[in-house]
Structure formats: C-alpha cells, structure tokens
Amino acid sequence: MIFSNCNSISVDIPEKPLLHRIGKLREEQKISKRLKKKLQEAVWEIGNHAQPKAVFHVVPVYRNNGSIVLNNKVFIHSKKLALILNPCRKAAVFLTTIGAEVDRIIKQHMKNRPHFGFLLDAAASVAAESVAQYVQDYIEDNLQEDEKTTLRYSPGYCDWPLEEQKKIFNIVPHESIGVNLSESHLMSPRKSISGVIGICPSACLEASRNACLICAKPNCLHRRPLKDKIDV
C-alpha cells in the first residue's frame, strides 16, 4: 500500500523526543526561554515543509536453516531480527520519508545559521520517526483481531547490516515516494526510514520479545528496558 497524500499522514514533533535529540532531556536541565522559542520555530519550520509519504508491502515470512526469508526470496542476515520475527508468518516491509524539501532547508540553515540548522535537523529526525510510527499504527489498526505487530526494525540497527538496505528497496516501490539509495546504502531524502514490522498472532507472547536482551552492548543509547530473560 502507498501513502502519497501529505494530508493523510500525521507528522508529530513532541517536545520530549526532541529534547532527547539535542541532549537536553535530563530533568535537572532547565530550558531557556530563548532555546524554547528556537525549538518552537524549528518545529514549525519542519512541519511546514514536511511532505510525508510512505509505502509498505505485507509479505510472507519463511525460515531456511535458521535464516529469515521475506517474500520467498529475500534472505535477512540479522540474529536479532530473526528473533523478533520468529513467531511471525508475515511482515510489513515499509519505507517512509518527509521529503526532499526538508533536506534543502536544513542544508540552507546549516550554512547561514548552523545552531538553528542543528535544531532543524533534530526536529526533522523526530518528524521522520513519527511518520514511521504512523505507518505502524495504521498497520496495527487494520490487522485481524487475533493479530498484532512486533517492534519495528531497520537496516543499520543493531546487528542488521546497513548494506541490506537494498533488500528493502527490492521489495517496496521506492520510486513511488521519491526515495533513492546511494552506492553507500544511504537514503535520499535523508530523513527517510525503512524497515520491517512483524505480524503475528495476538496470543503469541513471542511478539513482545526484546532483541536488546541478547545484545552485548549494555551502554547502547537506544537500548530498550530489559524486563525478562530470553534463552537463545
């Protein structure tokens, strides 16, 4: 399915994740009125120029000698993603973007007002995440009653090599939303997100598994709370 209408996708830039992006999340850190005003300006600027688009395909999930295979032919090399998709028989492969215009204004301000350009970049990252979350919520809302989605997982995250980004692009029609992939596997526009969302039976507790439980990087900034133990 393709979302191409800007008005159909919600772009949200909440304060808390934005403060996290700029390193001002600790409660003891007070935000000056000047910074708060600049953040509001950055949020407005990104919201005004964002052109959110998204595409996703729901494909079957298979297993082959311990590997995960999407759409009968795409082999995924990630132990942690294999763990997440273990209970799934299908998955949504997605690609989202907030458009090239955002890249343009960030680049422009980085030259003339680098500090404000930094705030714009942070706000754009939060906006891009909100579009990816919008797509996941849409998928979740349109599942059958006995289904639910797993955590979202993207190439370059944890043990899934960035080079496998091209496998996402081989499944979804990236041209339809104006996203391209460079030889170094980076997306353009920059504020684009690709990945896989597993779909599994609601009764399957495996869907809530946290891949961080088998990660050897305890100090990772993106580490999720560890609530239980997984034997693998």
N, C-alpha and C positions, 0 to 999 in steps of 0.2 A: 504494500500500500504506500502511496505517496501523499505527503502533506506539502502542498506548494503554496497555499494561501496564507499570507502573513497573519491575517486576522483569525485564522483557525488555531494558531499555536500561541500559548501563553508564554510570555517572556517575563520572568520574575527575577529581581535582583535584591534579595533580602539583605539586611544590614549585617547580620551575624556572619554568614559565609564571606561577605565582602571584607569585613574587618579581619577575618582569618587570613584572607588572601594577602592583605597588606601588613600582616604581623601585629595587629592591634587587638587581639581577641581577649587577652588576659583582663580579668575584671578590675584589677588594680590600675590598669592603664586608662586614664581619662582622655577622652577625645575632645580636642579643642573645637571651639565653635567654627574657627576658620577651616579646619580639616573636615568637619561635619558638612559644612557648606560645599566644599570642593567635592566631597563624596556624593552629595545630592546632585551636584552639577554633572558629575561623571555618570551617575545612574540615568539621569535624564538624557544625556547625550547618547549613551549606548541604546537606551530604549527607543529613542527617536530614529536611530539609524539602523537598528537591527532588522534584518529581513529573514526571519526564521523559516527554515524548510527542513523537511525530514522525509526519509523513505525507510521502509522496513519490509522484509520478507520473512514469513514463517516457514521454516524448513525442517525436514525430519532430522533426528539425531540418531546416529548409529555408533557402535563400538567395534573396533577392529584391533585385536591384540593389545588392548589397553589404551589405544588411542581413540579420541573422539572424531567422528566423521560427520560433517554437516552437508546436507543436500546430496548425499550419496557419493560425493567425490572430493570434498574439501577436508583434508586431514589437519587437525588442530594440535599443535605441539605446546601444550601447557598442562602440567600436572594439576595445578590449582583450578584451572577452568574445567578440566576433566572431572575433578571432584565436585564442582558446582553442578555440572551437567549430568552427573551420574544417574539421578533419578528421572531425568527428562527423556521424553520421546520426541520432543520437538523444541525448537528455539526460534526466537525472533532475532534476525541479523539486521542491524539498523545503522543508519548514517544520518547525522543531523548537522546543521550549520546555522549561524546567524548572519551569514552573508559577507561579501567582499567589501561592502561599504564601511563596515566596522573596521576592517584592516586598514582602510585608507585613512580614516580619521585618527586612528591610533598612531599610524606612521607620521601623519602630519604634525600631531601634537608632540610626539617624541622628539621632533626636530626643534620645534619652537618653544614648547613648554614641557620638558621631559618629566617633571614631577607630576604634572597633570596627566601626561601620557601614561605614566605608570598606573595611576588610578583608573584611567580608562581601560587599560589592559586587564586590570583586576576585575573591574565591573563586567567586562566582556566575557571573561572566563566564567564568572558566576552565571551570567546570562546563558552561556552555552550549556552549562550544566543543567540549568532549568529547562531548556528545550529537550535535552536528553531525558530528563525526569518526566516531562510532559508526555513524551512518546511511551515511556514505560508505563505511566499511569493509564494512558489510552489503551495499551495492550492489555493491562490488568483488568480494566473495566469491561473489556469485550471478550474475555475468556468465558468458558463454560463454568458453571457453578462449582464444579469439582476440580478446578484448576487454579494455579497461582504462579506467579513469576518468581524467579530466583534473583540474586544480586546481579547487577549489571557489571559486565567485564569487558575491558577494551585492550587492543593490542598495545604493547609497551608497558602495560600494567603488570607489576609483579614478575612472574616467570613467562608471560606470553610475549615473545619477541616482537618488536615493532615491525620487523620485516614481514610478518604475517598480515600486516595491514592490507596488502594486496589481495589476500584471500577474501576479505570483506568486500572489497571493490569488485571481485569476480562474481559475487552473489547479488549485490544490490545495484540498481542502475544509477550510479553516482552522477552521471551526466545530467540526469533529470532534475537535480537540485544544484547543479553548478559546482560540484566539489571534485577536485583533481588530486592526484597523488604524484609526488615527485620521485625521482630516482632514489632519493634517500628515505622514501616512505613517509614523508611528511605531507600533511593535507593542506590544501589551499582552497578556500579561505582558511586562515589559521585557526579561527575559533569554530572548529568542527569536531565532532565526536563520533567515533564509530565503535561498534562492539556487538556483543551477543547477550541476549537475555533468555535464560532457560525457562521453559514452560513445563510444569509437572503437576501431578495430581495433588490436590489440596491436602489429602490425608498423608502424603509422603513427607515425613519430618526432615528427610534429607535435603529438601529445598532450602532450609534455613541454615545449612552448613556454612560456616565462616572459613573461607580459604586462609585467612590470617592465622588460623590455628595450626597450620602446618608450615608456616613461614619462619625462616631462620633470621629474620630481621626485626628484633624486638623494638628497635628505636625508629622504625619507619613512621614518617609523619602521617601516612594515610592508613595506618593500622586500625582496624575496627576492634571494638571491645571484645575480649575473649570471655565467653560465658560458659563454654563447655569444652570437652576434650574429644578429639576425633582420632581414632586409630586407623592408620593407613599403611 
